[in-house]
Each structure stands twice: as C-alpha cells, then as structure tokens.
Amino acid sequence: MKRLFKSYYPCFAALFYFISGSGQSYVPVYAGIADQCSETRIIQNLTEFENLGIKSKGTAAQANTLTWLKNKYLSYGYTLSQITTDSFSYGGSTSVNLIVTKTGTVYPNTFVIIDGHYDTIYGPGTNDNGSGVAVILEIAKLLQNVSTEYSIKFINFSGEEDGLLGSQHYVTTVVNGTVPKMNIRLVFNIDEVGGVAGANNNTIMCERDTDNNPSTNNAASNTMTAQLIACVNLYSSLTPSLSYAYSSDYVPFENNGEIITGFFEGNESTHPHSSSDRLINMDPAYVHQVARAATGAALHFAKATQATLDIATNEKDYGVSFFPVPAHNRLTIHRGDLGGVSYRFTLTDLSGKIVLDTQIQHPGTEETITLVNLASGVYSAAVIAGEASVTKKIVIE
C-alpha cells in the first residue's frame, strides 16, 4: 500500500455513533469459527510468503507465489473449478489476479469480495502485503465448509504496487464486462495489517469511502464500515479506529460506484517497500487478532446460514463433550480424542466477553471446572489444544 500519511477519525462521539448504530449483536457460532483462527498457521504462511522473495512484475518469485496461493486454496478444500485467473500485461510483463469463488445459497449472483494484493517491491513484503494474504487465506480456510447466503470471491491481486493495475483491470474487464454487470454487495480490502514488532499493537483502522467522485456510494460504505467496527469489537481484542480509504485495491471499485470498506494497521510500520519488510519486524499475534475480526466480519457480511454454522463450528469435534447440560456449579470436560496434551478452556458470554480462561495441564480423560459467580444463560465453551479447537454452546443455570 502506498501511503504518504495516515489519518483517522478523532471524534470519539462519532466513533461511538458508528458502533452503536450498527445494530449488531454477538453471534456465538461466529465467535466459535473466529476462535479457530490459528496463529501458528498464520506464522507458517507468512514465513512461506517471505521465503518466496521479491514478488515484482515479471519475476519468477511472483509466478511462484501465484502457484503457492493456488495450492493453498486447493489444500483447504477448494476445487479447480472454483479457481480462476485474470491476466493482464504492462511494462512488457504479464501479471495475474487469482480469484476463488464460493457460491452462496440464497443470492448466488451477489458477491462479497474479500481482497488483498500479493505483489511486492524492493523486498519480500511480508507485511505489505503478506499479512493481508495470510488473513485472507485464514478466512478462506475457515469458511470453506460454511454455507453463506451471499457468494464470496477471495481475490489476490497483482499489480497493486505499480498503481492498482490488477484491481483496475479486474473492475474494467470482469466486473463491468459481465452481462449483466457483476452485482457486488461489498468489497472488503485487507492491506498491511502486520503491526510493528515490540509495539503495543491494539488498534485496527477501519476504512470507509469519503471520495466525492462518485459520492453516491459513501452512505452505504459508512453503514458497512460501522458494521465492520462492530465485528472488530465482537470477535477480537482489537480497538477499531475510523479512517478513510485510499491508495489500495478498493479504489477502482470505489470509483466504479461499488460499496467498499477495509482494514489497515493502527501502528504504521516503516518497513514496507524495503528489504526489511520481514516477519521479524512484525507482530504475528496482532495479525492473528486481525484474522479473528476479519473472519467474524466475513461471516456477517456474507450471512452464514444457521443450518451449517454448528456443523462448521464443530467440523471436527475430536469427541470433546461438556456435561451436565444444563450446568450448575460445575462443568465437566471430556477430552475425547485430544489425547493427553494440555489445553486451554474458555467460556465466553453473549456479549463476547471471556468470563473464564484457564489452562489445563496434564489433563485426564475428564476434568471438572468450578463455575463461580457466573450468571445464568447461554455461553460459548471452547477447548483449544494447539491447532485443534472445539467450540460448543452450553447453558448455565
């Protein structure tokens, strides 16, 4: 992302209006899916992205990154029929946009686009924009088996660093070249969300359309960005800040009259567009929280269908169970097939607040947790052991 400066909305009253005006509530099963975001997997993808080198136009590194991306989506369960490419030439070289389409159950011809660029200049670009790539891959993996009302297109653009050329080509030849024109519900752009190593990375910029050419899409962008802010609060530990969109791949969509929003890191790194844009200068825990927020937002914007949410949340439950149901003063955890590994147990209330968080070391087949001073109601109970994560609803009386 080419940014000369960064501005955010300083009026806390206005920010409160955006958050409170969204009308959203916490969805436990959305949280259960967001909880499955893996920091280990994110670090692995960032490391692999970095090792692919400088991904500028016409290079073997860019071509190898395109192949790497295709293989990632295939490994997550997407099929070759869901993967398409959009090629374009400039400066004597050919670059390729990669598009993965997940068809909606109710509105198959209306799309939520989740995008970010994979090209880099002057360095491996692990933050700009390997971080966005890693977040998009995480969302794609977790939503692969989740039915959504709206179709989703995960798009990895090239040519961003040379002037948004890939996204502009896609808008011109695909969005506007479709008959009838492609119907886009929202474009959610994720660019440079890696944070700064050693800093207190607790803020994410939520970007909205403030451009006046045209201005007809600004109000809808405001509404969607308010919903994005609410998702940050509901499904991550980050603090959202209201900002505005510019100099990234949502701009051609914005200029085309589409509704856009986006994420950008709160602490802006000085390393992008240099050889030092590497994982060592980033905060992977921050990327993990961004992925949680983005996953919750994707589920919200594409409208995950309730019939499949519980299946997706417990896609592999490892035989883990909780009893009695309802619980009173105690809750027993049966570890199922998790083996003897230690695990983390959390209870989250309907507001999204973690009310109980404990590490179970050297667990037996069953472990009993004392429930102290917890109000009656529905909670989200989660067991996390490495990359294995099981989340289920429980009731406490």
N, C-alpha and C positions, 0 to 999 in steps of 0.2 A: 504494500500500500504506500503510495506516495503522499506523505503528509508534511506540509510545511509548518503547520501548527495545529493545535487541538483545542477545541472549545467545548464546554459542557454547560448545561442549563443550571445556573447558580441559584435559582429561586426554589427553595425547598417547599414552599407552598404550592408552586406549580407541579413539582415532582409528586407531592402528596396527592394532588388532584389526579394526576395521571394514574397513580397506583390505585387509589380508592375508586376511581371512575371506571376501572376495567370490569368490575362486576364478576371477577373470577373467584373460585373457591378451590381449596386444596383437594386434589383427587388422589386418594391413597395408592391406587394402582399405577397412576402416572409416576408417583414417587418411587414405587417399587421397581419400575423399569429404570428410572433415573439412577436408583441405587446400584444398578448393575454396571454402571459406567466403571471401567477398570483403569486405575492409574498405571498399573503395570502394563496393560495393553497399550495405553497412550504413550508411555515412555518407549516401548518397543517400536511403535510406529514412527515416533519422532526420530529415534536412532536410525532406523532403516531409511527414512526420508533424508536425513542428514548425510548418510553414507553414500547416497546416490549422486552427490556433488552439486555443481552449479547448473541449474536447470534452465539455461537461457535458450533462446530460439535456435533451432537447427542443430542442437548438440545431442550427442548420444545420451547424455545424462537426462535430458528432457524426454527422449524416446523411452529410455529405461524406466523413468518414473511413470510414464503412461502405462507401460506394461505392468509395473508393480501395482498401480492402482487397480487395473483390471483384475489382476489376480487376487487382490484383497477382497473386492466385491464378490468374486466367484467363491472364495473361501468362506464368505459369510452366508452363502446360500442363494445369491442372485444367479440368474441364468444368462447365457449368452444372448438370448432373445430380449432380455431387459437392458442390455448394454449397447449403446450406440455411440458413434463419434461424429464430430462436426469439424471438418478440416478447413483451414484457410491458409493462404500464403501471403507473406510480406517480407520485404528485405531479402528476397532470394531464398527464403526458407519456408517450410511448411510446418505449421503447428496444429495441434489437435485438442479440441474440447472433448471431455468424456462425460457422457450422460447416462445415468442409471435410473430407470423409471419403475416405480412401484405403483400399480394401478389401484385406485380407490374403488370402494364397493358401492357407493351411492352416487358420487359425482366423478366418474372415471375420466371425463374430459375437462376437468378443472384441476389446476395444478398448484401445489405448494412447492416452490423451488428453494432448495437449500444449497447454497453455492459458496465457493471459495476458489482462489487460484492456486495452481501448483507450480507455476514458473517462478524462477528466482533470478536475481542478478548480483554479480560481484561476490557471492558466497552461497553456501548451501541453503540459506533461507529457512532455517529450522523454525524460527518464529514467523517470519514473513515469507511464505505462509504455510509452513509445515504444521504450525499449530492449528490453523483453520482446517487443513486437510485431516489432521488427526481427530478433530472434533466431529467433522462430517462423517468420517469412517466409523466413529463410535456410534453416532446416531443411526447410521445405516445398518450396522450390525444388530443393534438392539431392537430396531423396528422391522427387521426383515420378516418376522412371523406375526407382526401385529397388523390386523386389518384396520384401515383408515377409510373414512368416508370420502376424503379427497385424495386424488393421486399425488404422489411425491416424485419430484425429479431431483436427485442428487447430482449436482453438476460441478465438475472440476475444470475450471477454465485455464487456458494458457493465454499468453499474450497480454496479461494484465500489466506487467511491468514495462511494457512497450507502449502503453497508452490505452488500456482496456480493450485491446483489439479483439480478443477472443469473445468476450461478452457482447461487444458491439456486433460482431459477425453473427453470433447466435440470435440476437434480437432481430437483426435485419433479415437473415435468410431462413431462420426456423420459426421464431415467434410470429413474425409478420408474414412469413412465407407459407404458413399453414392456412388451409382453407377449410372452414372459416379460421380466422386468426386465433392463435392459441389463447385459451381462457386461463389467465393466471390469477389465482386467489391472493398470493403473496410471494415476494422474493425475500428470503432471509439470508443475508450475506454474512459470512464469518471470515474475518481477515485480521491477522496479527493479534492473537489472544494468548501469547505465551508468558506475559509478565516479565518481571525483572528479578534475577537471582539475588537473594538476600534482602529484597524489599518487602514491605507489607502489602502484598497484592490482594486486596479485598474488594476492589471496585471494578465493575464492567460497564463500559459505555454502551448505551442502547440508542441506536441511531435512527433518526426519523427524517422524512422528506421535508425540507424547508425551501426547496427551489421553486421559483416562480415561472419556469418555462418547461412544462406547464405547472400551474398551481392547483389544478382540479383534483390531483391525487393526494394532496397534502393532508386533508382532513382524515381520509381513510388510513394514511400512513401514521398519523398521530394516534388513531384508535388502535392499530395493530401494535405500535410501539408501546402503548400503555399496557397492552396485554403481555408483551414481551417482558416489560418491567415486572409485572405481577408474577410471571413464571420464574424470573430470577429469584424473587423473594420466596416463592413457594417451594422451589425444588433445588436450591443451592444455598450456600452460606455467604454468597457474594452480595454486595450492596450495589444496586443499579444507579447509574447516573444518566440523565437525559442529555443526549448530544444530537448532532446532525450528520447527515450523510454527505460524503464527497470522496472523490478520488479512489473509488474501488468499483468492483464489478456490478454493483447495483445501479450505477449511474446510467448506463444505456437503457436499463429497464425503466428507471425513473423518468428519463427523457421521453420514453415511449408511452408514458401515461400509466405505467403499472404501479402497484402498491408495494412499497419496499420498507424493510427495516434491517437492522444489522447489529453485530457485535464488534467491538474494538477494545483492546486492553485499556485499563484505567491508568496504570503506570506505563507511559510510552517508552519503550526501550530505545536506546541509542544505537543498537547493533544492526538492525535491518539495513540491507543494501551494503553490507560489508562482509569481509571474510570471517568476522567474529559473530555472525548471526548463527549461533550454535546452541545446542541444548544446555551446555554448561552455563550459559548466561541467561537461562530461562528458569521458570518456576513450574515444574510439572504438576504440583499439587493445585496450582491455580488453573492450569489447563483442565484438570480433572473437574473442578467446580464449574468451569465454563461449559464443559460437556454435559454435566448434570442439568444445568439451566437450559442449555440448548435442546437436550433430549425432552425435557418437560415441555418446552415451547413447541417442538415439532409435534408431539402428541396432541397438544392443544390446538395448534393451527390446522393440522390435517384431520382432526377429530377422530381419534382412535375409537373404534366401536367397542362398546362394553362387552359384547359377546365373546370377544377374543382377548380382552385385557387380562383376565385372570389366567387364561391359558399362557399368554405371553409372559406374564409376571412369574409364573411358576413353570416355565417351559421345561426346566429340568429341576425338580424339587429335591432330588437326592434322597427321597423318602423322609425328609425332615418334617416333623409334625409338632404341634403345640397342644397341650391339654392341661386342665379340663376346659371345656367350652360350654358356657362362658367361664372365665376365670374369676377368682375372688381375691384372696390374699396371696396366692402363689400361682406361678405358671411353670409347667414342666416342659422342657425342650427334649425331644427325641432326636438324636443327631442323624439318624438314618444311615445313609451310605457315605457320610463325610469322613468316616474313619476317625482316628484319634487325634487329628490336627486341632490346634487351638482355633477358636473362632470368636468373632465379635457378635454380640447380641444388642440390638437396638429396638426401642419402642418409640414410635412417632405418632403424635396425636393428629387430629383432623386439621389443625392449623398449620401443620408442617413442623412443629417443634419436637425435637428429640427429647423425650422425658426420661428415658433410661438408656444408658450406654455403658456396657460392661464387656470386658474381655474374659473369656472362659479359657483358662489354661489347663492342659492335660485333661480334657473332658472325658467323662464316662459316657455310656450309652445314653443315659438320661441325666439332665441337670435341672435343678429346680431354682427358679428365680423368685425372690420375695418381692411382691408388689406393694410398695409403701406410698401412701398418700396420693394415689392416682385416682382421678375422678372416673366414675362410670362412663362407659362409652366405647366407641369403635377405635381401634388402634391398628397401626401397621407394624407387625413384628418381623424383624429381619435377622437372618443369620448370615454372616459374611465370613468365608474361610478362603483366603487367597482370592482367586478369580471366581470362585463359586459364591453365588448369592441367592438366597431363597427369601422371598417376602410373602407373607400371608396376612389376611385380616384376622384379628381376634377381637373378642368382646370382653370387657371387664365390667363386672357388676359389683 
